[in-house]
Structure formats: structure tokens, C-alpha cells
Amino acid sequence: ADLLTMLITDEPNLEFTLALGADTFIDLVKGKWRRSEDVLKLVEYRIVVFRRLVEEDNASSEELIQHDEVKECIAKLQQRVDSTTATITISVTQIPSATKSDIGVSVSSSAARNTTDETVLREILSADVLDYIRERKMYAFSDFR
């Protein structure tokens, strides 16, 4: 929210739109971000959600659950906003899933954050980024998990 506040102050004539992946959108709407509601208000509920394109026949249960959860979060957000004068503009854009077929892993920020499997991480991250994450005990390497 602090960065958005600064950007809006510096560029008062611009309308900012938040663009993020489906899992991050779900976390934002569920209040898992610091100052989630402020972030939503600062972008005036203008959001583009990038959701992985899944074929229902080949989709994992996790992918189908996420698809439903995005719809539920949009509906919940709409209910919250209906009691105010704000309007929401949420666009869901489907993108092809990037998969490292040789290791069978979907390439996504969530995959990188949730695993300590260095074989997988070496395939989807640069060595510098992996070293940075490991040295600072971030994400799945955290002592707090």
C-alpha cells in the first residue's frame, strides 16, 4: 500500500490497475496481505487476474479448486464493495501454463515459494535467485514454516 500511495501521489492523473496471478489475488481478497483492503481501495478495485488455462479433463483438483476460488473471491469482493459507492473492475485473463516437462513441474511463483526441492528450483529459478532465497531463509526455507 505504501508503494501505491507514493505512485498515486507522484502520478495523480494516472489510474493504476493491479495485475497479479490467481493465487496472489485470492490471498489479497482473503486479507493475507498487509493492508489488503487499502491496496484494493488504492487501485479503486481495478484488477487483472492471470489464471492458468486448464482443460477440465486434464486439470488437477488443485487447479479446478483455484478456478472456483477466483470466482468466489470476485463474488465476495463484489458483495463487500456493493455497500460502498465504489465499483469493481476485475478482468480474469487465462494464460497458458508454463511447465518444465522434463521435471513435470508447473513454473509459477507459488511453485517456487512452496518447495525446498533444489532440483526443481534450479530448473525454474536462476542460481542467483535461488542463492538469495536460501541465504535469507525465504519462503519454504523459512524457519517459521
C-alpha angles and dihedrals in degrees: 000000000000092000092047091050090052093047092048091049092049094044107029093164095057125089110218123213122195114228118193146142123272096255092050091047090053091051091048095051091045089056097248092133122083104259093002095166092049090053091052092048094046092057088042090237092297105145138159113202118200110208125183113251109245131182107221092223092057100030122117117234088249091057092048091048090051091051090053092043092055089054091047092050092050090051092048091048090050090052091050093048095044088074090059134055092253124106126210126226110190120167120190112206121189117219129185115263115251110221131178094222095192091062098025095233127138109234107231140127089250091055090051094047096047104050137068092189099124092195089062094040093051088056097051103031135050116252091248093054093047091050091049092051094045095045092050093042092235129169113345090003091062120120087224098065 
